[in-house]
Amino acid sequence: MKKLRSVFIFITIVCFTSCQKDKPADNIEPSISASQGHRVYITSEGVFNSNNAGVTIYQPSTGESIIDYYKSQNNNAVLGDVCQSITKANNNFYLSVNNSGKIVVVSADDFKLKGTLTGLTSPRYVLPITFQKAYVSDLYSNSITIMDLNTFTKTGSIPFTGWSERMELLYNKAFVTNMKKAYTYVINTVNDQVIDSINTGINAGSLVLDKNNKLWILSSGDNTNSVAARLTKIDAVTLQTELSLNFNLPDAPNSLCINGTKDTLYFLNKNVYRMTLASTALPTSAFITTTSNNLYGIAVNDKDYNIYVSDAIDYIQKSSILVYSPQGQFKTMFKAGINSSNFFFE
């Protein structure tokens, strides 16, 4: 789990060299406007307390990219400190800027600022519930913020002890992982009340819904206290646990994601691992092996099923985004902002 790793990066690196056999030399960022065809948006946390978070936009059809798209579209304005995630709803993008305590709202048409929800403690992810209402998870507030998606205002909150993180929605139920507890919580989205909890292991930082409405939750465990990481499969309708698989210590897997057809899982555990829904055991070998020690995020493009992996390198220089085919073959690499972690495909 990233767990705001950039918080701890205050080491000055005098010289850094890197050689990876599975990627070419850095691309030069072109001066273009990625306005045609499918696009990929990548959030970059930046370095903690450096106010240099950003969003990179990439156009797969041409290979063109703009590393700080928000700044280029908003008169050189600074986005803020630690851009954690990007969510699309109502033809807007909602950018969660963690250490700045705000949600920045931009138009999906031109990425220009439309409004800002301020006064949050440490927002992480936005989950649209209806066309008007969304939930915002939070690192420190011990609550989930209820946000009006149209007025960009806070309309309420849900008490939630601990670090609320990733969220999924199904049948008027929101499933919320908790990094500080061994449970994933269930919220009734009609009355905004926590109604149940499911034991899914400590440090459960990511979850996905598959094509069968099964919920997969990945916990990174706690090596300090010898608690193994775990992958749990839940029936999202009955809330019954159908599968629970423990990793070997000291594995600390993270960044669970799913492909466009929602039948194949991917996650990071130093390398990239893949697992089908029918599997009843964890994969024993990596699907994609790299020489990087700092893989920071992963997602699968639902348009072409290519796999995007972020390499944070040394956490203070621009990230490398490695693109692989659905078969795991390296295709290309491009640069994005510092500590790039989350992806949105359109």
N, C-alpha and C positions, 0 to 999 in steps of 0.2 A: 504494500500500500504506500502510495506516495506520501500521505500524511503530511502535506505541506513540507516536503523535504527541503525546499528552498529556504525555509526558515533557518535551517542549520548550516547553510552554506555561506560562510564568511571567510573562507580560506582564500588567500590570494595566490593564484597560480601563475608563476613566472613564465613557465614554458610548458606547452602541452602539444604533444604530437599524437597522431592517431593514424593507424593503417588498417583498413578492413578489406579483406579480399572480396567481400560480397557487395561493394558499392564503389562507384567512381568518385573522382574528385568533386569538390563543391561546385554547384552551379552558380553562375553569376545571375543575380536577381534582375530580370528584365524590367524595363519601365513600360508597363502595359496596363490595360484595364480589362480584367477578367470578367467580361459582361455577357459572353455567349456560351451556350452549351452547359453541360453539367459542371458543377463547381463543388469544391471541398473547402470547408471552413475549419480552421484549426486554432484552438485557443492556446495561448502561451502565458503561463503564469508570470514569467519574468523572474527577477531576483527579489526575494522578500525585502520589503522596505525600500525598494529602489524605484517604485512607481513606473515600471517599464513593462507592464503587461501589454499584450496585444492580440490581434487576430490575423492570421495568415489566410489568404485566399489563393486557391490553386485550381487551375483549369486542366484536367487530365488530357483533354483532346489536343492541347497545344504544348503542355508542359510549362506554361507560363505561371508565375506566382507573384504576389505582392505580400511582403512580409508583415507590414503594419498597415493593414487595410483600413482599420478604424481611423487611424491618424490621417491617412491620405484622403479619406472621404469627409473629414470633419475639421478642416482648416488647421491641421497639425495639432489638434487637441490630444491630450494624454488620456488614455482610457482609465488608468488607475493602477492599483497595486494588487497583483495576483488575480488574473482572470482564470477562474476555476472551470467554468462550463459555458456552453451555448445551447439555447433551446429555441425552437421556432414555434410560434403560435400566432394566429390572427394576422398573418403577413408581417409579423415583426420578429426580430431576434431579441432574446433576453439574455444578456451577458451578466453572469454572476461574478462580481469583482470582490473577491473574498476579503482581503485585508483592508479594502476601502469601505467595506460595509454597505455595499450598494448593488442594485440591479440596474444596469444600463440598457435602455431599450432603443434599438435602431430599426429603421425600415428595412424590410427584406429586399426591397427594390433597389436601394442605393446605399444602404448601410449608414445612412445619416441619422444623427441623434434625434429621437422623438421625445424622450423623457427619461427620468431617473427616479427610482425608488431608493431613498436614502434612510439612514438611521437604523440599519440592520447591524447585527453584531458581527457575524462572520458567515455570510451566505455561501452555500456550496452548489446546490442544484435546484432547478425549477421544474416542477411537474404540473403541466396544465391539467386541470380537472374538468372544467367546462370551457366554453368560449369566453367566460368572464373570470373564472376563479382558477388560481394556481396555488400550489404549496411550494414553499422555499425551505429546504433543509439548512441546518446551521451547525457550525462547529462548537460554539460556546454558549449559545443563548438558552439551552435547555428548553427549547420550544421550536415549533415549525410555524413559520409565518404564512398567513393567508394573504394572498396578493390579488388585487383586481387587475386583470390583464389589460383592461382598456383605459383605466385612469392612472395606472402605475402607482397605486397607493396600497398601504397596508390596511386590511379590513378586519384583521383578527389574528389570533394565534392559537396553537394547540400545544398544551404542556407536553414536553418530551424530554425526559431526563437522559442526558448523555449527548453524544455527537451524532446527530442525524445526518445521513449521507445519501446514498442512492435511493431512488424511488421508482416504482412501477405502478400502473393503474389497470384494474380489471374489475368490471361489474360493481361499480360504486365502492370499490375497496382500493385503498392505496397501501402498498407494501413499502416499508421504510427500514433500511438497514441502520444499525446502531454500532458505531465503531468502539464504543466503550462498554457495551453490554454484549452478552452472548445470544442476543435475540434479534429477530426481525419482527417489526411491529405492524399491525394491521389497523388502518384507520377507516372508519365509515365516512365516506366523503359527502354524504347527505347531511349529517349533523356534525361533522368534523370532530369526532370522538374516537380515541384509541379503544378498540374493542377486543383485541387479542394479541398474542405474541407467540412466536415460534422459535425454539432453540435452534440456532444455525451456526453457533460458534463465535468466538471473540474476533473483533476486527473484520466484521463482514462489510466490505467496502463496495461490492458490486453485485448486481443482480440483473437477470434478464428473463423475459417471458418467451417460451418457445411456441411453436405452431399448435401444440396440444393444450395450451393454457397451463402448462407446468412452469413453475417458478424455480429458477436455478440461482442459488446464492453462494458466493465464494467468500470465505473468511480466510484471512491471512494468518490466523493463529497468534500465539504469543510465545516466541522462543525463550524469552527471559524466564517464563514460568513453565516451560516445557509443555505448552498446549499446542497440539498439532493444528495446522490449517485444515479446512474442511470444505468440501463441495456438497451442498445439500439440494435435493430436488423436492419441491413441495407442490401438491395439487392446489392451485390457486382458488379453486372453488370450495373444496372440503377443508382446506388448510392442513391436510394430513401429510406427514413426511413419507415420501416414497423411496428415497435413496439418500444415504449419507456416507460419503467417502472421505477418509482421512489421508492427508499427505504425510510423508515422512519428515520428521524434524531434520534439519532446520529449514525446510522449504517454506517460503513465504509468497505464495502465488497471489496475483492481483489482476485487476483490469479485465474481468470477465466480460465478453461481448458475444454477439451472435450474428450469423450471416443474414442476408435478406430473405431467404426462404425459411428462416427460423428453425433450421434443423441441424445446425452444426455450431458447437461452442468453441470459442478461442479464449486463451488467457495467457498471461505472461508468468513465467517462473524462471527468470534469467534468460530463457529463450522463449519461443512461441510454441504453444501446445494447442492441439486440436482434438475435439472429442465429439462423436456423434450422439444423438439423443438416445440411441439404443444401447449405448455403452453402459456396462454395470461395474466397470473398473476404471481407474484413472489411467491416462496414457503413460506409457513407460519410457517413451522417447520423444524428443522434440520434433515438431513438424517443420519448424524453421530454426536453424542454428545461426547465430551471429557471433562476432567477436566482441560485441559491445557488452559492457558490464552495467549499463545504465539505460536499459529499455524502460520507457516512461509512460507509454500509452499505446493502445491498439484499438483498431476498429475495422470493420469490413464494409466496403462500399456496396450499398444495396443496388447500385446501377450496373456494375460490372463484376462484383464479387472479389475485386482486388483487395488485398490486405494491406492496411496502412499501419506502420509501426514507428513510433517516435523514439529517437535516441537522444537523450539529454546530454550526452558526452560528458562534460565536466560541470554541468549545471550553471555555467556563467557565460558560455558562448551559445550562439544560435544552434538550435536543435537540427538534427538531420531526420527527415522523414523518409523512411524506406518503404518502397511499394513492391509488393509481391503478387504474383498471379494466384488464382484460386488453388493451383497445384503446388504453390510454395516456391515458385521460381522467382528470383530477383528480377525486377523490371527496370526500376529507376530510383533515383534519389533526388530530393530537393530540400532546400533549407526553409526553416520556419523560425519563429521567435524563440526566445530563451525558455526552456522547460515547457515545451509543447506537450499537451496531454490529452485534450479532448477534441473529437471530430464531429462535424455535421456534414452530411452529404445531400446535395440537391441537384 
